[in-house]
Structure formats: structure tokens, C-alpha cells
Amino acid sequence: MGYITIGVLGFLVAYLFDVVSLKRIPGAKQGVGIVVVALISYATLMVCFESERLALPIGLTWLGWVLLSVSVPLLVYSLFIDLPFRKTYVAPGVGDRLIRTGTYALVRHPGVSWYALLLVSLILVSRSKLLLIASPIWLAMDILHVIIQDKFFFSKMFKDYDDYRRETPMLIPSRRSISACLRTLRQPRTESEFQEGRG
């Protein structure tokens, strides 16, 4: 259970990311980001490798590999490509323009969906009993994190966030948002879109 706690701690530290972004503390954003990724990655790897195994059919393990090959690129794309990396994770402060295209036209927090898919795929691949317990806890922490971002941080960071909240679902896509996502994914990004973005 210690590894589950380390993962939870990673999500708790993630709350600081938005705080230090708003306060524009030099270097703090990168430091907090590194700690968050390190804690959650370490906890996930240890839970996958150091645990009793579930007795799953081999077909489910192969399905897990397929889901893993889909969830990892989607997570990387939403968090590090759809959002401009430097403005979002490196530069002090927050981006001065809200990203509302691509996977962020699908839902306001696409990373949560891809993280849920990643956890399912890791359960099937690793067959870890402990990950079966950890996954709903960590996913709940991730959802709580984005709810707090939505209610307390993003409306302060982006002046048009309330409009975005009305237009785009939070976590579950609608027919309209799927259409908007597909439409905007086909449009080329401009240089200014790569340089600006959410905090």
C-alpha cells in the first residue's frame, strides 16, 4: 500500500503546479512538474512489478498491449503536443491564450480519459492485483485535481475559460465536441498556437 500512497502524494503535489504558475515563481513550475512525474511514474512502475498476479486469459494481455499502444501516444499528444510545451511546463506564469482545439475541443481535460485507458492497459499487461486497487484511487485523485483546476484556477488563468466551459464537456465527449475535435485536428497549427497555451 506504500506505493499507492506515493502515487497519491504525486497527485497532491500536482495541485502546487497551478499555484506556482499563477504566482510566477521562477523555477518552481519545472521543479514541481518533475516531482509529480517522478512520484506517479515510480509508484506506477513499482505497483506493476512488485505485486501478486491476476490470472487473466492471454487474450486480455494482448488487448492490454493494444490499449497501451493507443493510450500512451494519446496521453503524450494531449499533454505535450496539443499544449505548447514551453509555455505550459517551462516558462514562468501561465499561457496567455486558451487551447480549445484538437483533443481540447473533445473535452476540457482529455488527459484524464487517456490516463484511465492507460491504467486499464497496465492492469491487463502487468496483471498486478495491487494496480487493480491503486487504479481507481489514482484516477479519483486525477479527476479531483481537474475539478479543482476547473473551479478555482483556470478561470483566473484564462479570461475566456467560462465560455470554453459552457461549450466543451469536462470529461465525457458529446457528438458536437467529437465533431469539433475532428474538425480542428485536420487544421494546421500556426506558430503562435505553438507558443501560447494553458498554464
N, C-alpha and C positions, 0 to 999 in steps of 0.2 A: 504493500500500500504506500510505501515511501515514495516510489516513483510516480504514483498518481498524484501525490501531494506536490512533488516537484513540478509536474505539469500544471497543476492548479496555480502554483506560485508564478509560473511563467505568464499565465493569463492575468493574474493580479498586477504584475509588473507592467503588462501591456497598457493598463489604464494610465500609467505615467507618461506614455508616449504622447498622448494628446495634450496632457498638461504642459509638458516641456515644449511641445510645438507651439502652443498658444503663448507661452511665456518667452519664447525665443531665446532659450538658454543655450549658449554656444557649446557644441559637442555633446550635449545631453541627449539629443534625439538619437544620434548614432549609437551612443552607449546603451541607452535603454533598449533600442531595437536589437542590438547584438545579444543582450542578456535575455530578452524574450525568446528569440530564435534558439539560443543555446539551451535554455531550460526546457522548452517544449520539445525540441528535437532530441535532446538527451533522454528525457522521460519516455518519449515515444519509442526510441530505439531499445532502451533497457526493458520496457514492458514487452516489446515484441520478442526479445531474445531470452529473457530470464523469466520464463513462466511455464506452467503446465500447458500441454497442448490439447486443443479440442479435436475430437475425432470427426473430421469432415471428409466427405467424398472428394476424390481427386478432381472431379469436375468443378467443384466450388473453388478449389485452389487456383485452377486455371482461370476461372471467372475473375478471381481476385487480381490476378496478374493483368488481365484485360482492363479492369476498372482502375488499377494503379497506373497503367499506361495512359489512361484518359485523365484521371484526376490530377496527377502531378503537373502535366502541361497546362491544364486549365487554371490551377491554383497559381502557378508561376505567371501565366499570362495576365490574369486579373490583378495580381498584386504588384507585379514588377514591369509589365509591358503596357497594359492598358492605362496604368497610372505612371506618370513620368517619375522615374526612379530618383533622380537627383532632388527634385523639388519635394517629393513625398518623404524620402527617407534620409537625405543627407543635409540639404540646406536648412539653416535655422528658420523657424517660423513655419507658416503654412502656405500652400499654394494659393494664388490669387484668382484661380478660376476652377470651378467645379467640373469634374469629368462626368458627363451624362451620356456618353456614347459607348459602343461596344458592349462588354459584359455589364457595364454600369447603366445601360439602358434596359437590361434584362431585369435586374433587381438592384437595390441600393447597396447590398452587401454580398456580392457574388462569391467572395472568398469563403463565406460560411457554408454555402452549398458544396463547393469543391472540397472543403475540409471534411465535411460529413461523408462525401464519397470516398475521400482518401482513407478515413478511418474504417469504413466498411471494407475497402480493398485490403487494408493491412490486417484486419481480423481474418479475412479469408486466406491471405498469403501466409501469415505467421501462425495462424491457428492458436493464438495466445488467449488463454482463458482470462488473464488479467486485463488484456486490452478490451475484452468484451465488457468488463466492468468499468474500465477507465474511459472508454469512448463516450458514453452518454454524459459522464461528468464533465469531460473536457469540452464536448460540444455545447453543453449547457452554459459553461463558462464563456465560450466564444459568442454564443447568442446573447448572453447578458452583456458582454462587452459592447457589441454593436448596438444594443438597445440604449445603453448609456451614451455611446457616441452620438446616436441619432437624437436623443432628447436633450443632451447637455453640451455637446461640443460642436457638432457640425453646423448648427445654425449660427454659432458665433464665428465659425471659421469662414463660412460662405454665405454671402447675402441672399443668394437665390436658392438656398437649401430647402426652404419651406415649399417653394414651387416644385422642386425636384421630389420632395416627399409626397406631395399630392399626385404627381404624375407617374411615379415609379414605385412598384411594390417593394416592400422591405426585403423579404426573403423568398416568397413564392411567386414565380413569374405568372403574368396574365397573358392572354392572347395578344393584347396590344403591346405589352412590353417585349414579348418574343419577337414580334414584328419589328419593333423599333431597334432591338438588338441586331437582328439580321440585316436590317437596312443600313445601320451605322457601321457595322463590321465591314461592309463592302466599300465604304467610303474611305479614301486615303486620308491619313492624319497629316495635318500641317505641322510645320516646325514649331509654331507657338504652342500647339496642343501637346507636344512632347516636353516643352519646357515649363508648362504650368500644370497645376493639378491639385488634388486634395492633399491635406496635410500629413 
